[in-house]
């Protein structure tokens, strides 16, 4: 049985939010958007099995409550967390490990990058719920 999964975007920049919403709509991917870590964490806790991937602004990650973030990853259903960065840390595997990340991509995210992430992290049947 296929299962729909959604993407949780935690991003403070309104233009990045807008672009990600447009990409998600174009690709028929469900996306929830939070503007700060606490809001995103609350969304995740409310529906922990709902998200197949978390896209997290690196700026938010570095200022977030690290203990809350680690609790997110101490569950059986922890989705992959991909940092969105304007910095060139996309190939620094040690950086990812030190921050509990599975991947890091540079902003702005393109539709091709989003599809690659969906395929790479096997979100299953991605698409809007009816």
VMD Tcl script that builds the backbone (N, CA, C; Angstrom):
set m [mol new atoms 390]
animate dup $m
set s [atomselect $m all]
$s set {name element resname resid chain x y z} {
  {N N UNK 1 A 0.841 -1.187 0.000}
  {CA C UNK 1 A 0.000 0.000 0.000}
  {C C UNK 1 A 0.881 1.245 0.000}
  {N N UNK 2 A 0.635 2.154 -0.919}
  {CA C UNK 2 A 1.405 3.385 -0.973}
  {C C UNK 2 A 0.918 4.343 0.100}
  {N N UNK 3 A 1.840 5.142 0.564}
  {CA C UNK 3 A 1.543 6.072 1.641}
  {C C UNK 3 A 1.978 7.471 1.226}
  {N N UNK 4 A 1.095 8.440 1.386}
  {CA C UNK 4 A 1.466 9.816 1.083}
  {C C UNK 4 A 2.344 10.359 2.191}
  {N N UNK 5 A 3.343 11.077 1.820}
  {CA C UNK 5 A 4.221 11.753 2.780}
  {C C UNK 5 A 4.278 13.209 2.418}
  {N N UNK 6 A 4.500 14.016 3.417}
  {CA C UNK 6 A 4.617 15.451 3.204}
  {C C UNK 6 A 6.012 15.918 3.552}
  {N N UNK 7 A 6.317 17.115 3.103}
  {CA C UNK 7 A 7.581 17.761 3.409}
  {C C UNK 7 A 7.297 18.875 4.400}
  {N N UNK 8 A 8.137 18.975 5.413}
  {CA C UNK 8 A 8.055 20.074 6.367}
  {C C UNK 8 A 9.213 21.012 6.075}
  {N N UNK 9 A 8.885 22.250 5.736}
  {CA C UNK 9 A 9.890 23.276 5.484}
  {C C UNK 9 A 9.924 24.215 6.675}
  {N N UNK 10 A 11.101 24.379 7.259}
  {CA C UNK 10 A 11.286 25.335 8.351}
  {C C UNK 10 A 12.242 26.398 7.816}
  {N N UNK 11 A 11.665 27.532 7.467}
  {CA C UNK 11 A 12.406 28.582 6.757}
  {C C UNK 11 A 11.840 29.942 7.141}
  {N N UNK 12 A 12.718 30.869 7.528}
  {CA C UNK 12 A 12.269 32.195 7.942}
  {C C UNK 12 A 12.117 33.175 6.786}
  {N N UNK 13 A 12.791 32.940 5.685}
  {CA C UNK 13 A 12.779 33.864 4.552}
  {C C UNK 13 A 11.502 33.679 3.729}
  {N N UNK 14 A 10.704 34.747 3.664}
  {CA C UNK 14 A 9.410 34.654 2.979}
  {C C UNK 14 A 9.549 34.377 1.491}
  {N N UNK 15 A 10.601 34.873 0.859}
  {CA C UNK 15 A 10.785 34.602 -0.569}
  {C C UNK 15 A 11.144 33.131 -0.795}
  {N N UNK 16 A 11.936 32.559 0.108}
  {CA C UNK 16 A 12.253 31.124 0.014}
  {C C UNK 16 A 10.994 30.292 0.253}
  {N N UNK 17 A 10.174 30.702 1.204}
  {CA C UNK 17 A 8.909 30.001 1.460}
  {C C UNK 17 A 8.035 30.015 0.205}
  {N N UNK 18 A 7.935 31.186 -0.401}
  {CA C UNK 18 A 7.123 31.340 -1.603}
  {C C UNK 18 A 7.624 30.421 -2.717}
  {N N UNK 19 A 8.926 30.437 -2.950}
  {CA C UNK 19 A 9.504 29.608 -4.010}
  {C C UNK 19 A 9.283 28.116 -3.737}
  {N N UNK 20 A 9.476 27.706 -2.488}
  {CA C UNK 20 A 9.287 26.289 -2.157}
  {C C UNK 20 A 7.820 25.880 -2.302}
  {N N UNK 21 A 6.908 26.773 -1.947}
  {CA C UNK 21 A 5.478 26.476 -2.121}
  {C C UNK 21 A 5.168 26.314 -3.613}
  {N N UNK 22 A 5.718 27.185 -4.439}
  {CA C UNK 22 A 5.496 27.092 -5.891}
  {C C UNK 22 A 6.072 25.790 -6.453}
  {N N UNK 23 A 7.270 25.430 -6.022}
  {CA C UNK 23 A 7.881 24.176 -6.480}
  {C C UNK 23 A 7.039 22.988 -6.041}
  {N N UNK 24 A 6.633 22.980 -4.790}
  {CA C UNK 24 A 5.819 21.882 -4.267}
  {C C UNK 24 A 4.499 21.777 -5.028}
  {N N UNK 25 A 3.858 22.905 -5.272}
  {CA C UNK 25 A 2.602 22.885 -6.032}
  {C C UNK 25 A 2.825 22.343 -7.438}
  {N N UNK 26 A 3.889 22.798 -8.094}
  {CA C UNK 26 A 4.181 22.343 -9.456}
  {C C UNK 26 A 4.469 20.847 -9.507}
  {N N UNK 27 A 5.089 20.329 -8.453}
  {CA C UNK 27 A 5.447 18.910 -8.413}
  {C C UNK 27 A 4.390 18.064 -7.719}
  {N N UNK 28 A 3.303 18.690 -7.298}
  {CA C UNK 28 A 2.205 18.005 -6.607}
  {C C UNK 28 A 2.690 17.323 -5.320}
  {N N UNK 29 A 3.441 18.082 -4.531}
  {CA C UNK 29 A 3.973 17.602 -3.264}
  {C C UNK 29 A 3.332 18.393 -2.130}
  {N N UNK 30 A 2.853 17.697 -1.121}
  {CA C UNK 30 A 2.338 18.368 0.071}
  {C C UNK 30 A 3.492 19.004 0.821}
  {N N UNK 31 A 3.301 20.232 1.265}
  {CA C UNK 31 A 4.340 20.903 2.037}
  {C C UNK 31 A 3.677 21.737 3.127}
  {N N UNK 32 A 4.212 21.637 4.322}
  {CA C UNK 32 A 3.824 22.499 5.432}
  {C C UNK 32 A 5.010 23.403 5.700}
  {N N UNK 33 A 4.715 24.666 6.007}
  {CA C UNK 33 A 5.783 25.638 6.206}
  {C C UNK 33 A 5.696 26.246 7.596}
  {N N UNK 34 A 6.840 26.245 8.278}
  {CA C UNK 34 A 6.975 26.904 9.578}
  {C C UNK 34 A 8.038 27.977 9.434}
  {N N UNK 35 A 7.881 29.065 10.185}
  {CA C UNK 35 A 8.827 30.170 10.066}
  {C C UNK 35 A 9.896 30.163 11.147}
  {N N UNK 36 A 9.752 29.285 12.124}
  {CA C UNK 36 A 10.765 29.170 13.177}
  {C C UNK 36 A 10.793 27.730 13.673}
  {N N UNK 37 A 11.867 27.373 14.360}
  {CA C UNK 37 A 12.065 25.990 14.778}
  {C C UNK 37 A 10.943 25.495 15.687}
  {N N UNK 38 A 10.548 26.293 16.672}
  {CA C UNK 38 A 9.515 25.861 17.622}
  {C C UNK 38 A 8.203 25.535 16.894}
  {N N UNK 39 A 7.852 26.350 15.924}
  {CA C UNK 39 A 6.635 26.112 15.147}
  {C C UNK 39 A 6.764 24.809 14.337}
  {N N UNK 40 A 7.913 24.620 13.699}
  {CA C UNK 40 A 8.146 23.402 12.937}
  {C C UNK 40 A 8.153 22.166 13.818}
  {N N UNK 41 A 8.765 22.275 14.979}
  {CA C UNK 41 A 8.809 21.155 15.914}
  {C C UNK 41 A 7.403 20.803 16.405}
  {N N UNK 42 A 6.581 21.811 16.630}
  {CA C UNK 42 A 5.190 21.572 17.053}
  {C C UNK 42 A 4.408 20.859 15.947}
  {N N UNK 43 A 4.611 21.273 14.699}
  {CA C UNK 43 A 3.957 20.588 13.578}
  {C C UNK 43 A 4.402 19.129 13.501}
  {N N UNK 44 A 5.700 18.919 13.648}
  {CA C UNK 44 A 6.245 17.562 13.600}
  {C C UNK 44 A 5.670 16.706 14.728}
  {N N UNK 45 A 5.629 17.228 15.942}
  {CA C UNK 45 A 5.114 16.466 17.084}
  {C C UNK 45 A 3.631 16.161 16.944}
  {N N UNK 46 A 2.887 17.069 16.332}
  {CA C UNK 46 A 1.451 16.858 16.163}
  {C C UNK 46 A 1.151 15.699 15.207}
  {N N UNK 47 A 2.038 15.490 14.222}
  {CA C UNK 47 A 1.843 14.420 13.236}
  {C C UNK 47 A 3.194 13.799 12.888}
  {N N UNK 48 A 3.805 13.077 13.819}
  {CA C UNK 48 A 5.179 12.594 13.611}
  {C C UNK 48 A 5.362 11.649 12.426}
  {N N UNK 49 A 4.382 10.879 12.057}
  {CA C UNK 49 A 4.524 9.968 10.926}
  {C C UNK 49 A 4.135 10.588 9.601}
  {N N UNK 50 A 3.724 11.824 9.632}
  {CA C UNK 50 A 3.209 12.489 8.442}
  {C C UNK 50 A 4.308 12.980 7.501}
  {N N UNK 51 A 5.453 13.342 8.061}
  {CA C UNK 51 A 6.503 13.957 7.247}
  {C C UNK 51 A 7.537 12.942 6.784}
  {N N UNK 52 A 7.804 12.975 5.494}
  {CA C UNK 52 A 8.813 12.101 4.918}
  {C C UNK 52 A 10.166 12.769 4.819}
  {N N UNK 53 A 10.178 14.104 5.016}
  {CA C UNK 53 A 11.432 14.836 4.912}
  {C C UNK 53 A 11.229 16.202 5.565}
  {N N UNK 54 A 12.296 16.676 6.218}
  {CA C UNK 54 A 12.292 18.013 6.793}
  {C C UNK 54 A 13.381 18.820 6.103}
  {N N UNK 55 A 12.990 19.964 5.551}
  {CA C UNK 55 A 13.937 20.912 4.972}
  {C C UNK 55 A 14.069 22.044 5.972}
  {N N UNK 56 A 15.285 22.290 6.428}
  {CA C UNK 56 A 15.509 23.192 7.550}
  {C C UNK 56 A 16.569 24.217 7.203}
  {N N UNK 57 A 16.207 25.485 7.314}
  {CA C UNK 57 A 17.167 26.556 7.083}
  {C C UNK 57 A 18.335 26.402 8.057}
  {N N UNK 58 A 19.533 26.474 7.532}
  {CA C UNK 58 A 20.717 26.331 8.375}
  {C C UNK 58 A 20.764 27.417 9.448}
  {N N UNK 59 A 20.337 28.622 9.103}
  {CA C UNK 59 A 20.308 29.703 10.095}
  {C C UNK 59 A 19.408 29.346 11.273}
  {N N UNK 60 A 18.261 28.744 10.987}
  {CA C UNK 60 A 17.346 28.331 12.055}
  {C C UNK 60 A 17.957 27.188 12.847}
  {N N UNK 61 A 18.555 26.230 12.152}
  {CA C UNK 61 A 19.176 25.086 12.834}
  {C C UNK 61 A 20.229 25.543 13.833}
  {N N UNK 62 A 21.073 26.476 13.430}
  {CA C UNK 62 A 22.170 26.906 14.287}
  {C C UNK 62 A 21.681 27.700 15.498}
  {N N UNK 63 A 20.469 28.244 15.428}
  {CA C UNK 63 A 19.936 28.989 16.565}
  {C C UNK 63 A 18.859 28.204 17.319}
  {N N UNK 64 A 18.585 26.970 16.902}
  {CA C UNK 64 A 17.496 26.173 17.484}
  {C C UNK 64 A 17.889 25.529 18.808}
  {N N UNK 65 A 16.859 25.076 19.501}
  {CA C UNK 65 A 17.034 24.285 20.714}
  {C C UNK 65 A 17.567 22.914 20.295}
  {N N UNK 66 A 18.840 22.687 20.474}
  {CA C UNK 66 A 19.472 21.448 20.014}
  {C C UNK 66 A 18.880 20.210 20.680}
  {N N UNK 67 A 18.465 20.317 21.934}
  {CA C UNK 67 A 17.881 19.155 22.607}
  {C C UNK 67 A 16.558 18.758 21.965}
  {N N UNK 68 A 15.738 19.733 21.602}
  {CA C UNK 68 A 14.469 19.425 20.937}
  {C C UNK 68 A 14.733 18.770 19.590}
  {N N UNK 69 A 15.723 19.271 18.876}
  {CA C UNK 69 A 16.052 18.704 17.576}
  {C C UNK 69 A 16.533 17.263 17.730}
  {N N UNK 70 A 17.353 16.995 18.721}
  {CA C UNK 70 A 17.834 15.625 18.949}
  {C C UNK 70 A 16.686 14.692 19.335}
  {N N UNK 71 A 15.710 15.186 20.088}
  {CA C UNK 71 A 14.548 14.369 20.438}
  {C C UNK 71 A 13.782 13.971 19.190}
  {N N UNK 72 A 13.743 14.845 18.204}
  {CA C UNK 72 A 13.088 14.536 16.940}
  {C C UNK 72 A 13.723 13.296 16.320}
  {N N UNK 73 A 15.027 13.172 16.444}
  {CA C UNK 73 A 15.734 12.054 15.823}
  {C C UNK 73 A 15.854 10.821 16.698}
  {N N UNK 74 A 15.305 10.859 17.881}
  {CA C UNK 74 A 15.323 9.690 18.752}
  {C C UNK 74 A 14.021 8.920 18.659}
  {N N UNK 75 A 13.323 9.048 17.558}
  {CA C UNK 75 A 12.090 8.302 17.342}
  {C C UNK 75 A 12.298 7.335 16.182}
  {N N UNK 76 A 11.469 6.310 16.133}
  {CA C UNK 76 A 11.590 5.306 15.077}
  {C C UNK 76 A 11.249 5.873 13.705}
  {N N UNK 77 A 10.448 6.915 13.667}
  {CA C UNK 77 A 9.951 7.418 12.394}
  {C C UNK 77 A 10.601 8.741 11.996}
  {N N UNK 78 A 11.785 8.994 12.516}
  {CA C UNK 78 A 12.466 10.261 12.228}
  {C C UNK 78 A 12.739 10.397 10.730}
  {N N UNK 79 A 12.219 11.450 10.124}
  {CA C UNK 79 A 12.484 11.667 8.704}
  {C C UNK 79 A 13.869 12.254 8.492}
  {N N UNK 80 A 14.403 12.140 7.287}
  {CA C UNK 80 A 15.688 12.776 7.006}
  {C C UNK 80 A 15.552 14.295 7.105}
  {N N UNK 81 A 16.611 14.930 7.594}
  {CA C UNK 81 A 16.643 16.381 7.716}
  {C C UNK 81 A 17.719 16.902 6.772}
  {N N UNK 82 A 17.285 17.802 5.900}
  {CA C UNK 82 A 18.181 18.381 4.913}
  {C C UNK 82 A 18.291 19.872 5.210}
  {N N UNK 83 A 19.512 20.347 5.383}
  {CA C UNK 83 A 19.733 21.764 5.649}
  {C C UNK 83 A 19.704 22.544 4.345}
  {N N UNK 84 A 19.098 23.714 4.411}
  {CA C UNK 84 A 19.102 24.650 3.296}
  {C C UNK 84 A 20.042 25.775 3.675}
  {N N UNK 85 A 21.031 26.024 2.840}
  {CA C UNK 85 A 22.059 26.979 3.219}
  {C C UNK 85 A 22.427 27.916 2.076}
  {N N UNK 86 A 22.849 29.089 2.445}
  {CA C UNK 86 A 23.414 30.008 1.466}
  {C C UNK 86 A 24.933 29.875 1.470}
  {N N UNK 87 A 25.450 29.170 2.464}
  {CA C UNK 87 A 26.892 28.926 2.599}
  {C C UNK 87 A 27.291 27.765 1.698}
  {N N UNK 88 A 28.554 27.600 1.481}
  {CA C UNK 88 A 29.021 26.472 0.686}
  {C C UNK 88 A 29.465 25.333 1.598}
  {N N UNK 89 A 28.511 24.756 2.322}
  {CA C UNK 89 A 28.784 23.614 3.195}
  {C C UNK 89 A 28.113 22.360 2.648}
  {N N UNK 90 A 27.740 22.401 1.391}
  {CA C UNK 90 A 26.979 21.302 0.819}
  {C C UNK 90 A 27.783 20.018 0.671}
  {N N UNK 91 A 29.102 20.089 0.749}
  {CA C UNK 91 A 29.912 18.879 0.596}
  {C C UNK 91 A 30.682 18.533 1.863}
  {N N UNK 92 A 30.371 19.164 2.962}
  {CA C UNK 92 A 31.083 18.958 4.217}
  {C C UNK 92 A 30.354 17.919 5.076}
  {N N UNK 93 A 30.686 16.654 4.873}
  {CA C UNK 93 A 30.006 15.559 5.561}
  {C C UNK 93 A 30.197 15.645 7.071}
  {N N UNK 94 A 31.349 16.106 7.537}
  {CA C UNK 94 A 31.566 16.259 8.975}
  {C C UNK 94 A 30.609 17.283 9.554}
  {N N UNK 95 A 30.360 18.345 8.818}
  {CA C UNK 95 A 29.408 19.365 9.260}
  {C C UNK 95 A 28.027 18.756 9.409}
  {N N UNK 96 A 27.604 17.950 8.431}
  {CA C UNK 96 A 26.285 17.318 8.499}
  {C C UNK 96 A 26.168 16.461 9.746}
  {N N UNK 97 A 27.168 15.611 9.969}
  {CA C UNK 97 A 27.133 14.704 11.115}
  {C C UNK 97 A 27.088 15.429 12.443}
  {N N UNK 98 A 27.829 16.517 12.536}
  {CA C UNK 98 A 27.823 17.299 13.778}
  {C C UNK 98 A 26.492 17.978 14.033}
  {N N UNK 99 A 25.653 18.084 13.024}
  {CA C UNK 99 A 24.364 18.747 13.170}
  {C C UNK 99 A 23.185 17.809 12.905}
  {N N UNK 100 A 23.418 16.508 12.933}
  {CA C UNK 100 A 22.359 15.506 12.749}
  {C C UNK 100 A 21.613 15.669 11.429}
  {N N UNK 101 A 22.329 15.970 10.367}
  {CA C UNK 101 A 21.730 16.172 9.057}
  {C C UNK 101 A 22.032 14.992 8.145}
  {N N UNK 102 A 21.121 14.736 7.219}
  {CA C UNK 102 A 21.371 13.707 6.223}
  {C C UNK 102 A 21.944 14.308 4.956}
  {N N UNK 103 A 21.687 15.594 4.752}
  {CA C UNK 103 A 22.141 16.228 3.529}
  {C C UNK 103 A 22.102 17.739 3.724}
  {N N UNK 104 A 22.681 18.451 2.788}
  {CA C UNK 104 A 22.729 19.902 2.834}
  {C C UNK 104 A 22.715 20.396 1.393}
  {N N UNK 105 A 21.777 21.265 1.057}
  {CA C UNK 105 A 21.729 21.808 -0.297}
  {C C UNK 105 A 21.695 23.329 -0.234}
  {N N UNK 106 A 22.188 23.905 -1.297}
  {CA C UNK 106 A 22.293 25.359 -1.357}
  {C C UNK 106 A 20.983 25.979 -1.853}
  {N N UNK 107 A 20.601 27.086 -1.228}
  {CA C UNK 107 A 19.423 27.835 -1.662}
  {C C UNK 107 A 19.798 28.687 -2.860}
  {N N UNK 108 A 18.881 29.009 -3.710}
  {CA C UNK 108 A 17.487 28.567 -3.745}
  {C C UNK 108 A 17.381 27.147 -4.309}
  {N N UNK 109 A 16.458 26.391 -3.768}
  {CA C UNK 109 A 16.222 25.022 -4.210}
  {C C UNK 109 A 15.481 25.063 -5.540}
  {N N UNK 110 A 15.904 24.227 -6.458}
  {CA C UNK 110 A 15.252 24.156 -7.772}
  {C C UNK 110 A 14.296 22.962 -7.802}
  {N N UNK 111 A 13.369 22.948 -8.753}
  {CA C UNK 111 A 12.484 21.786 -8.883}
  {C C UNK 111 A 13.258 20.481 -9.086}
  {N N UNK 112 A 14.351 20.548 -9.845}
  {CA C UNK 112 A 15.167 19.346 -10.085}
  {C C UNK 112 A 15.775 18.858 -8.764}
  {N N UNK 113 A 16.285 19.774 -7.951}
  {CA C UNK 113 A 16.834 19.380 -6.643}
  {C C UNK 113 A 15.755 18.753 -5.766}
  {N N UNK 114 A 14.558 19.338 -5.792}
  {CA C UNK 114 A 13.471 18.806 -4.976}
  {C C UNK 114 A 13.113 17.381 -5.409}
  {N N UNK 115 A 13.013 17.170 -6.708}
  {CA C UNK 115 A 12.741 15.814 -7.204}
  {C C UNK 115 A 13.844 14.846 -6.813}
  {N N UNK 116 A 15.083 15.309 -6.883}
  {CA C UNK 116 A 16.211 14.470 -6.480}
  {C C UNK 116 A 16.082 14.078 -5.000}
  {N N UNK 117 A 15.720 15.027 -4.155}
  {CA C UNK 117 A 15.549 14.725 -2.732}
  {C C UNK 117 A 14.419 13.726 -2.504}
  {N N UNK 118 A 13.314 13.923 -3.201}
  {CA C UNK 118 A 12.177 13.005 -3.084}
  {C C UNK 118 A 12.601 11.595 -3.475}
  {N N UNK 119 A 13.319 11.472 -4.579}
  {CA C UNK 119 A 13.796 10.158 -5.019}
  {C C UNK 119 A 14.830 9.583 -4.057}
  {N N UNK 120 A 15.783 10.405 -3.651}
  {CA C UNK 120 A 16.871 9.937 -2.804}
  {C C UNK 120 A 16.379 9.427 -1.448}
  {N N UNK 121 A 15.433 10.125 -0.873}
  {CA C UNK 121 A 14.949 9.747 0.455}
  {C C UNK 121 A 13.642 8.973 0.406}
  {N N UNK 122 A 13.288 8.504 -0.775}
  {CA C UNK 122 A 12.193 7.573 -0.989}
  {C C UNK 122 A 10.948 7.956 -0.193}
  {N N UNK 123 A 10.384 9.079 -0.552}
  {CA C UNK 123 A 9.184 9.520 0.134}
  {C C UNK 123 A 7.966 8.669 -0.223}
  {N N UNK 124 A 8.136 7.728 -1.110}
  {CA C UNK 124 A 7.012 6.873 -1.470}
  {C C UNK 124 A 6.087 7.613 -2.408}
  {N N UNK 125 A 4.818 7.438 -2.211}
  {CA C UNK 125 A 3.832 8.086 -3.060}
  {C C UNK 125 A 3.692 9.525 -2.592}
  {N N UNK 126 A 4.469 10.378 -3.194}
  {CA C UNK 126 A 4.400 11.788 -2.844}
  {C C UNK 126 A 3.292 12.413 -3.671}
  {N N UNK 127 A 2.491 13.176 -3.020}
  {CA C UNK 127 A 1.419 13.856 -3.725}
  {C C UNK 127 A 0.396 14.344 -2.739}
  {N N UNK 128 A -0.412 15.230 -3.196}
  {CA C UNK 128 A -1.420 15.828 -2.324}
  {C C UNK 128 A -2.494 14.823 -2.000}
  {N N UNK 129 A -2.884 14.827 -0.759}
  {CA C UNK 129 A -3.966 13.953 -0.322}
  {C C UNK 129 A -5.282 14.466 -0.872}
  {N N UNK 130 A -6.125 13.545 -1.216}
  {CA C UNK 130 A -7.430 13.951 -1.748}
  {C C UNK 130 A -8.370 14.355 -0.660}
}
mol reanalyze $m
mol bondsrecalc $m
mol representation Tube
mol addrep $m
